[in-house]
Amino acid sequence: MLLQQYLSISPPLFLVLAFLVIAVWLFISNKIRMDVVALLVMVAFSLSGILSVPEILAGFSDPNIILIALLFVVGEGLLRTGVAYQVSEWLIKAADNNEVKILVLLMVAVAGLGAFMSSTGIVAIFIPVVLAICTQMNISPKRLMMPLSVAGLTSGMTTLIATPPNLIANAELVRAGEPQLGFFTFTPIGLMVLVLGIGYMLFARRFLDSDNQGHEENNYNRTSMNDLIESYQIQDRSKQALVMPGSRLIGKTLDELHLHSQYRILVVAVERWRRIRHIVVTASALTDVREKDILLLDIANNDLDWAQFCEEYGLKPIEVRGNYYSEKAKSVGMAEISPIPESANLGKTVREIKFQHKYGLIIAGVKRGTKRITEELADVVITTGDQYLVIGDWKQIRELRSSNKDFFMLNYPSEIDQVAPAITQAPHAILSVVTMVALMVSGVVPNVIAALIACMMLAKFRCIDARSAYNSIHWPSLILIVGMMPFAIALDKTGGISLAVSGLIELVGEWGIHGVLASLFILCALIGLFISNTATAILMTPIGVALANELQTSALPFVITIAVAASAAFMTPVSSPVNTMVLGPGGYKFSDFLKIGVPFTIIVMIATVLVVPILFG
């Protein structure tokens, strides 16, 4: 009978399933950005006539989309006021050279912060912290990077707002006429998975360091500017020169001089007199050169005749002292960065993305694995796992560190503490978040209004400004959610959900509630190997609600299980951006995620299937 149902699929449903297969293939191939795929899905449904325009654009009117955008802003407030970094600094102090203690504190801190902000952002913050801890304790990063990613993923199971799949599950429940989820509805499950994760990682970490890769061989463990200079071997490339009267450079901007294209020379910083003291001016494309300026140059051209160049351009060479960068640390900074897996810059060259113009920093060195690239840096193709040494103004470095859209900070040297601004607004940021949580828990106002109030408080207390607020919103994620929502509507409209429910009931209906929940969890986990957890939740949550209706039981256990399964992306390094980010710094292989992630996913599934019916009826 089930075979007859599948053979009698209607043409509209067949077309919807074809769109779904094509979308999944595009997600897997990664040749087109995920948000662009979502937009193509919307166009396809419109041209096919399966959905009306209001149905296609229904996601834009969903309050949960606005809520997710506002939560990005709240997370930015925690970053800009240093709350997240203060937690990470406290963690280093509390480490006390005890690996068990640091693993437990690390996972608790990441899961706690991830309950209120993006797990990707949290992991990006903690990667350099973990590397610094591994340096201090002389252990391999392999032993702590995997616990970091597990905690980041687990944080999505702790509160209603921790991850989009939870909000999607809540919205589907409301549409089905059931009571909405509370702010802490997921918390018992999240705490259970966190405890399981801590216990599991305390046991499994020994299998991550089986190759005995020494700490000394790891290229990520750099904690000072001198370490970074030595690692990228730029000490011999640094030159200083005084701009003499009559120099050909005077009056021209750095962009007009074309020093890099002609000589492979980068101007790192410009020192000049202002009133009675020397100041360091950010070396941007529009910075003009003046008489008596002192230029700090990075010269990648080994064949350049330095003396002849200075004579030709009216410069006087100045010896660069070995501690120059340390002396100028309050003005000239450097850091090591790596591209985020979802970055739009991947596959493009440094020249194509106009790195210096876009970020206000210069790339002075590139590493790919253990190999230092010596070719023309502007022509280097940006690839996941690459490491880039950037030099420039600390303000730009901090902005890059907090944006978390294209690059994440792999190593920022200890000298950054010399220029870190006084974190005076941190108490106000905490007050804003506490107010938001209190309003959500009490139910006095809708969740989206509570988040909006928190954002207005952050703005009032100057924890964020308009530019940082708008820039913090990850628009591709929102477009992905909005673009995938029509699939759920189309599957319902064409009978796809009813067909899936009938198939599941016939296959596992006699297994009882635990068997049905286990099948949903496995299905979500398998789909999550190929598409994002958000898209997985969008596709699976309506099936869970319909399945509950068919079995004449509450939909709550079904949507909770689906949301947890969507967040349990532990099995491969491409299952989640969180896993991809720790792949390089941890020195992992694909097989490491399989041997650690698959057993833990099974553990989480068994625990969820047993506990959810008890907690949620």
N, C-alpha and C positions, 0 to 999 in steps of 0.2 A: 504493500500500500504506500509506503514511504517513497519507493522508487517511482510509482505512478505519479505521486505529487510532484516530484522533482522533474519528471519528464513533461509534465503539463504546465511548466512555467510560462506565464504570460509574456508577450513581447516587451511590454514596459518594464517588467521585473528583470527580464533578461538584459535589457539595456542598462538598467541601474547596476546590476551585478558586473556588467562589462566595464562601466565607468569605475566601479570600485576596484576591479582587478587592475585596470590601467593606472589608477591613482596609487595603488600599493606598489606597482612596478616602478612608477616614477619616484616614489619615496625611497625605495630600495636602491635604485640606480644613482640617486643623488645628483642627477645631471641638471635638474631644475629645482630651484628653491622650493621648500615645502609650502610657503605662503603663496607662491605663484601657482603651484599645483592646486591649492585650495580655490584660488580665483578661477582657474580653468574649469574646475568642477562646477562652480556656479554658472559659468557661461554654458557648459555642456547641458546642464539641466534646463536652462532657459531655451536654448536652441532646439532641444529635443521635445519641448512642450510637456515634459513630465510634471514639472512644478511651475506654479505661477510666480511672478516677480515678488509678491509679498512673502511667499513661502521660501523663496531663495534668499531673501534679505532678512528673514526672521531673526537671525542671530544678532543683527545690529540693534534690535530693540530689546534684546535680552539683558535684564539688569546684571546678570552674572558677568557679562563682558565688561561692563563699566566697573564692576567690583574688582575684577582681575587687574584692570588698568590702574585702579586706585591703589591696589596692594603693591604694585611695582613702585609707586611713589612713596608709600610708607616704608618699603624696604630701602629706598634711596635715602630717606631721612635717617634711618639707622646707620647707614654707611657714612653719610656726610658728617654726622655728629660724632662718629668714632665709636659708637656703642659696640658694633660688631668687632672692631679692632681691639677695644679694651678687653673684651672677653678673650680674644686670642692671646693678648699679652699676659693676661692673668693665667691662662692655660700654661704658657711657657714657664712662668714662675712656679706654678703648682706641680710641674712635672717631677722635679726632685729626683731625676735619674731613675725613676721607677717606671718600667715599660707598661706593666699592668695598670698602674694608676693613670698613666697618661692616656692609654687606650680607652679606659672607661670614661675619664673626664672629657676626652676629645669627642667621643660619640654622643655623650649627653649634651655637651655644649652645642655641637652641630645640629642635633635633632631639636634642641630647645630653640635656637635661633631660627632654624628652618621652619618652625611652626608659624612664623610671622612674616617670612620673606622667602624669596626664590632660593631653592636648593642649589641651583647653578651658581648664584651669587655667593652663597655661603661657602661652597666648596672652593670657589675661586679665591676667597679670602683666606681660607685655611690651608691651601696648598703650600704657600711659602712658610706658614707657621709650622706645619708638619716637617718640612724640609729643615727648618732651623732646629727643631727638636731632635731630629735624626742626627744632625751635625753635633749637637751638644752631647747626645747620648751614644754617639758612635755606633749607630745601628743602621741597617738598610731601610730606605724609604718603603721597600716592598711590604714591610711589616705593619705599616701604619696607613699607607695610601688606600688600600682596600677597605679597612674599617672606616676611613673618611667617606668614601663613596657610599658604603652601606648605610652609614648614619644619614648622609644627605638624602638618599632615597627614602629611608624610614621616616624622615621628618615630614614627608608628604602624607603620612598616615596619622599625624598627631592632632590636627585641628581641621575644622571645616575649610579654612582659607589657606591651608598649607600648600595645596596644589590644585590646578584646574579640574582634574577628574573628580575630586570631592564636590566641587561646586556644580559640575555637570550632573552628578548623581543626585544632588539636592534638587536641582531644577527639574529633573525628570520625575522625581517623587511628587513635587508640587503639581506638575502637569497631570499626574495620575490621580490627583485629588487626595493624596496622603499628607500627613503633617510634615513640615519641613524639618530638616536635621538641625540639631543644636550646634553651637560652636564647639563643644567638647564631645560630640557624639562619637567621633573617631578616636578620641584620646585613649580609651582602654585598649583598643586594638593596637594603636601606635606604640603605647608603652609596652605592651606584650611583645611586639615585634622588636622593639628596641632592646629589651632584656634578652630576648633570644639572640639578637644580633651581637650583643656584647659577649654573651657566653660563647656563641659560635666562633666569633673572631678571636677570642682568647685561645681557643683550641686550634683554629684553622691557620692562624698567622704563621705557625711553624712550617707549614707546607709552602708558604709563599717565598721563603728564603732558602729553599733547598739547594739552590745553586751556589750558595755561599758567596754571593756577589758582595764584595767588601764595600764599606762606606767610602773608602778612598777612591774607588773606581767610579763613583757616581758624580756626574758632571753638574748636577743641579744644586749641590750643597754649597752655595756661595752666600755669604752673609755680610760682606763689606765691599766698598767700592774698589779697594785694592785687590780683593779676590776676583772681582769681575774683570778688572783691567788685566790681571795676570791670566785669567781663564781665556779671554778673547785675544790676548797678546796685542793690545793696542798701545802699550807703553812706548814702543819704539816709533809709533806712527804719529804721536802727538808733537806738535810744534807750536811755538808762540812767536809772534812778530809784532813790532810797533809800527803803526802807520806814520810815515814821515811826511813832512810838508811837501806838497807837490805830487804825492802818490796818485797813480792812475785810479786807485780805488775810491778816493774821496768823492763824496756826493752821490755815489751809486748804491743801489740796494743790493743785497746779496743775490737776489734773483737775477738782477741785470748783469752780474759779474760772470755767471756761468762757470764758476770755478770747478764745480763737480763734473760737468759734462766735458770740460776741456782738460782738466788736470787730475780728476778724481780726488778733489780736495773738498772737505766739508768744514764749514765754520761752525764750531761747537758753541762758542760763547764769545761775547764782545765785552771787554772791560773798558770803561771810559771814566774820565773825571766829571763829576757833577758837584759843583760848588767846591767843597774842600775835601772830598773823599772819592775813592774809587768805588764804582758800582759795576755790577755785572748785568748786561742787557741780554734778554733772550734773543738768540740768533734765529730769527724767522726770515722768510723770504723777503719781507718788506723792511727789514732792519737796514738802515743806511750806515755807511762807513764814514767816520769823521777823522780829522787829523788828531793824532796822539792816541787813537784807539789801540788797544792791545787785543789782537785776534788769537784765539785758541783754535788751532786747526787740527783736523784728523786727516792724514794723508795716506791714502791707500795705494798710491802709485810709487812702487819701489824704484822706478827709473827716473823719477823727478830729480832734477838738479836743484836742490833747495836754495843754495847760494845764488844761483843764476836767477831763479824765480823771484827771490827777494829784491835783487838788484833791478830786475825788469819792472817790478810793480811798486818800487819805492818803499820797501819794507826793511825794517831792521830786526834781524833774528834775535830772539831772547831765549835763554836756556830755560827749558821746562824742568822745574824741580820735581823730584820723585813723589813728593807729597802734595803736588799742586791740587789734585782733586779733593784731598782731605781738607786743605786750607780753604778751598772755595765751596765746600760742601753745602753751605747755607744758600748758595745761589745756583750752582751747577750740580745736577743730580744725574743718576743713572739707575737703571733697573733692567731686569731680565724678564721678558714677556714671551707668551706663546699664544697662538691663535685659538679662539674658542671654536669648538667643532661646528657650531651653527653660524659662524661668521660669513658674511657676504664677501669677504676678501679672499677666501680660499680659491686657489687656482689662478689668481692674478699676481702680477709682479709688484714689487715695492714701488716701481715707477708708475705703474698704471693706477694704483690707488692714491698716488700723491701723498705718501705717508707724512712727510714733513709738513706739508700744507694742512693736512687734515688733523694731525695730532700735535703739531708744534714741537715735535721731537725728531732727532735724526737716528737712523739705524747705523751703529758703528761696528756691528759684528753679527754673524749668523752661524748657528750650529745646527747640523742635521744629524741627530743621534750623537755619536762621539766625534763626528767629523766637523772641523771648522771650515766653513766655506770661504775661499779666498778670491773668488771671481767678483765681477762687478756686482755690488750689493743691490743696486737699483734694479737689476735684471733677475734677481732671485724670486722664484715663484713661491708664494706663501702656501705652506703645507702644514697640515695638522701634525703636531709634535715638534715642529721647529722651535728653536730658541733664538730670540733676538735681543741683542744688547742695545738699549736706547739711551741716549744722552740728551739732556736739555733742562728746562726749568722744572723745579720740583712741583710747581702748581699743575703743570701739564701732566707730569707723572702721576700725581694724585688723582687728577681727573680721569686719566686712563685706567688707573687702578679701580676706581669706583664705578666706571661705566659698565664694564662686564658685557659689552655687546660684540666686540670684535676680538679683543685680546684679554687675557687674564694675566695677573702679575705672578710670575714664577719665582722670582727672587727680587725683593727690594732690600737694598743694603741698610745696615743699622744707622747710617748717617741720616736717613729720612727723619729719624726722631729729632734731629737738631732743628728741623724746619717745620715739623708738624704744628699746626695752629693749636691754640688753647681750645680744648673741647668744652666750651662753656655751655653749649646748648644741649648736651647729652641728657641732662635731667628732664628737659622739656620734651625731647624726643621720646623718652621712656614714658612720660606722663601722657603723651598723645596716644601711644600704642595701648597703654593700660586703659585709657578712656574708651578707645575703640573696642577692645575686648569686653569691657564691662557693658557697653551698650549692646554688643552682639549677644552676650550671654543673657542679659536681662530681657532682650526682645522689645525694649522700649521703642526702638526705631528699626526699620529694615537694615539688613547688613550693609547694603550699598550706601545708605545714608550714614551709618556709623563710620564706614571707611572714609567717606567724604568729609565728615567732621574731623577725623584724625588728620587728613591732609590739610584742611584749613588751619588746624592748630599748628601743624608743622610749619606752614607758611607764616602764620602770625608770629611764631617764636623764632623765625628766620633759620629754621633747621634746613629748609630747602628754599630755592628761588624758582621762578617760573621756568627758566631755561633748564635747570637740573631736573625739575619735575617732568617736563615734557620729554626730555632726553632719556629719562629712566624707563619710560614705557617701552616694552619690547613689542613693537607693532607686528612683526611677523608672527608672533605667538597668537595675538588676537585675531589676525586675519586667518590663520590656520583653523582656529576654533570656529569662527564664523563661516568659513568656507566648507568645513566638514559637516556642519549641522544639517544642511539639506539632505545628506545621505540618510540620516535617521528618519527625516520626514518622507523621503522618497521610498525607503524600504517599507515604511508603515503603509503608505498610500498604495503601493503596488503589491502588497501581500507578502513581502519578503520576511517581515518579522514574524508573521503567523506561520510561514513555512519553516523558519528556523526553530520556532517554539515547538511545532509539531514534531520536527525531527529530534529535538532534544528529549521531549517527553517519551517518544517511542524508544529512544536509545537508552535513556537513564531514568525514565520516570518511575520505574519499579525499585530503584536503588534507595529511595527515601530522600529526605531533605539534604543529608550529608553528601550523597552521591550527586545530586543535582548541583549543589554549590561547588563541589569539587570539579565537575565538568565545566562549569562557568569559569572557574579560576584557571583551569588548564587552557581553555579556549582563549581567554584574555592574555595569558602569558605567552601563548604561541603567536597570537596576532601582534603582541607588543614587541616581538623580535623583529618585525618588519616595519611597523609604523609607530608614531609617537604614542605615549601613554594617553595624551589628551584625545587623539583621534580614536584610540582603542575604546576609551570610555564613551565617546559620542556614539560609536557603533553598537557597543554591547549593552549599555544601560537600558535602552528601550526594549531590547530582547529580554533582559532580566525582569523588567516590570511586566511585560506581556506573559512571561513564563509564570510569574507569581499569580497573575490573574487566572491563568489556565488551571493552575493547581489550587486555586481558591485559598490563597494564603497571603500574608503580608509581603509587600515588595521590599520592605526594609532590609532583611538579611541578604537579598539578592543584590541590591545596588551597593550595599556596604562591601560585599565580597568582590564585586566587579571593580570598585574603586581601589580596594587594597591590592587586587591582582594587577591593576594598571600601574600602580606605583612600585610593584615588586619586580623591577627591571634589573635583576642582579646577574643575569646569565651571560651576557656578552658585552664587550666594550662599546658596541654601537647601539645597545638597547636604550641608552639614555646619555645625554650630553655629560652628565655627572661622571659616568664611567669613562667616557672618552677623555675627559680632562685629566684624570689620574693615570691614564695609560702610560704616557711618556714619563712624567715625574717619578712614577713608581717602578718604571722599568719592566712593566708586565708584558706578557704575551697573551694572545687570544685564548690560549688554553688555560691560563691562570684564572680567567673569569669563569670558564666552564667548570673547572674542578672545584672552585669555591662557590660560584653562584648557583649552579644547578642544585646541589644538595640543600643550600639555604632556601632556595625557592620552594623546594618540596617541604622543608620544615615549616615555612611560613604558610604554605597552602594547608597542611594538616592542622596547624594551630588555628588558622582562620576558620576552616570548615567546622572544627569542633567547638570553637568559642562563640562564633557569630550567632548560631541558633539559640545559645543560652542567654546571650546578652540582649538580643533583639527579637526573640520570640519566633 
